[in-house]
Amino acid sequence: QVQFVESGEGLVQPGGSLRLSCAASGSRFSIYAMGWYRQAPGKQRELVATITSGGSTNYADSVKGRFTISRDNGKNTVSLQMNSLKPEDTAVYYCNTDPTAMSFGYLEAWGQGTLVTVSS
């Protein structure tokens, strides 16, 4: 069973930056496409950023140019660097696989997520 532990919770002012980290268990991490998801109050969970096993990235339009996803296969980690944060970025952030980028893939169990609050 693959497990994810997110970290980096923080309260930041608009325009500020925050870096999130996700530690994954399992021996096959390096072949998974991974993604960061978020769920804001009263909204559906959405896919924010993805990274393939080869390092190719994609972003939701709402965060493009502001967020950067990266991975370290040697450490089984995925990171999300968030810059120029806006109040609408406030959400609980989760990492998981990105099944849409794999021919046969599926979401693993959700971790507890980490809360990002952007407010002055």
Secondary structure, 3 states (H helix, E strand, C coil): CCCEEEECCEEECCCCCEEEEEEECCCCHHHCCEEEEEECCCCCCEEEEEECCCCCEEECCCCCCCEEEEEECCCCEEEEEECCCCHHHCEEEEEEECHHHCCCCCCCCCCCCEEEEECC
